[in-house]
Amino acid sequence: MTCTRAVIHVHGGPEVIAWEEGPIPAPAAGEVLIEQSAIGLNFIDTYHRTGLYPIELPSGLGLEAAGRVTALHEGVTDLQVGDRVAYLGPSLGAYATHRVMPAAAVFKLPDSVSDEVAGAAILKAAITEGLVERCANVSAGDTVVVHAAAGGVGLIMVQWLAALGVTVIGTTSSAEKADLARKAGASHVIRYDQDEIVPAVRELTDGKGVSTVFDGVGKATFESSLQCLSPRGLLVSFGNASGAVDGVNLGVLAQHGSLYVTRPTLMHYYQTPQDRAAGIARVWDMLGSGKIEITIGQTYPLAEAAKAHIDLAARKTVGSSLLLP
């Protein structure tokens, strides 16, 4: 058997994704070898490919995947050959049939979570856990806006918030996506292809605005996100689907009501072993209990990763996407 993995030597469009074949790697001290069964596709993968998020080249792609431990170094004691596992980074290289990973970065899967769900959702669910429960610290009775509410993170976040008793106003770009957001638990959905977001949010909240906006879109929604907030509200800006936010005048925050803005990074919330253990336990609980149902909207053969990137950038995908080795 051989290992097939994606590699990029230059930044650029989907066409820069190349494939290499070689021997299956052997784990070194503190490492395990995973035969991968389900690989998650995320918008951040396109940022690494294009260079929006600079990475050292050549590089692999992809952060999350699930599979089975097929070999481990003799010093690894917390995992065994045959264990079902998943990971969410921090290093790139998930677009591969086999992967050597530090044992400390791998999470054992409970029986209640399938490989497909873990591969499609571990990173997105961990992002949601960190943003909702530790970054924004929302509470039952709050009203929030979730942009791109039918996306991979969006659908998980809407369900998570609804499970906490939060009123969710989702934004989407089509009738199909609006239906998905409502089924996920959004109390209201704004079709931004038809209506202006800010007036609609103000009308839904009797002019008060919302306590928190979760914005994974970036440049195109930054200003409207600020205008949706109530005084001292929080904008959680966690993605750049429409481009990076730049040229920010901090005085705008005062004009809109002494607002707060944060640009969180997942690994700062999963930095210590204690943070990681607590965060992933919460993720497995929400996924395994059925409070969060993962919508796998589309699957692609691993070799068609470039097509998956094209569809993702064109917003042709719904829910989570998987690459299958």
Stockholm file with secondary structure:
# STOCKHOLM 1.0

chainA/1-325         MTCTRAVIHVHGGPEVIAWEEGPIPAPAAGEVLIEQSAIGLNFIDTYHRTGLYPIELPSGLGLEAAGRVTALHEGVTDLQVGDRVAYLGPSLGAYATHRVMPAAAVFKLPDSVSDEVAGAAILKAAITEGLVERCANVSAGDTVVVHAAAGGVGLIMVQWLAALGVTVIGTTSSAEKADLARKAGASHVIRYDQDEIVPAVRELTDGKGVSTVFDGVGKATFESSLQCLSPRGLLVSFGNASGAVDGVNLGVLAQHGSLYVTRPTLMHYYQTPQDRAAGIARVWDMLGSGKIEITIGQTYPLAEAAKAHIDLAARKTVGSSLLLP
#=GR chainA/1-325 SS CEEEEEEBSSCCSGGGCEEEEEECCCCCTTEEEEEEEEEEECHHHHHHHHTSSCCCSSBCCCSEEEEEEEEECTTCCSCCTTCEEEEECSSSCCSBSEEEEEGGGEEECCTTSCHHHHHHHHHHHHHHHIIIIIISCCCTTCEEEESSTTSHHHHHHHHHHHHTTCEEEEEESSHHHHHHHHHHTCSEEEETTTSCHHHHHHHHTTTCCEEEEEECSCTTTHHHHHHHEEEEEEEEECCCTTCCCCCCCTHHHHHTTSCEEECCCHHHHSCSHHHHHHHHHHHHHHHHTTSSCCCEEEEEEGGGHHHHHHHHHTTCCCSEEEEEC
#=GC SS_cons         CEEEEEEBSSCCSGGGCEEEEEECCCCCTTEEEEEEEEEEECHHHHHHHHTSSCCCSSBCCCSEEEEEEEEECTTCCSCCTTCEEEEECSSSCCSBSEEEEEGGGEEECCTTSCHHHHHHHHHHHHHHHIIIIIISCCCTTCEEEESSTTSHHHHHHHHHHHHTTCEEEEEESSHHHHHHHHHHTCSEEEETTTSCHHHHHHHHTTTCCEEEEEECSCTTTHHHHHHHEEEEEEEEECCCTTCCCCCCCTHHHHHTTSCEEECCCHHHHSCSHHHHHHHHHHHHHHHHTTSSCCCEEEEEEGGGHHHHHHHHHTTCCCSEEEEEC
//
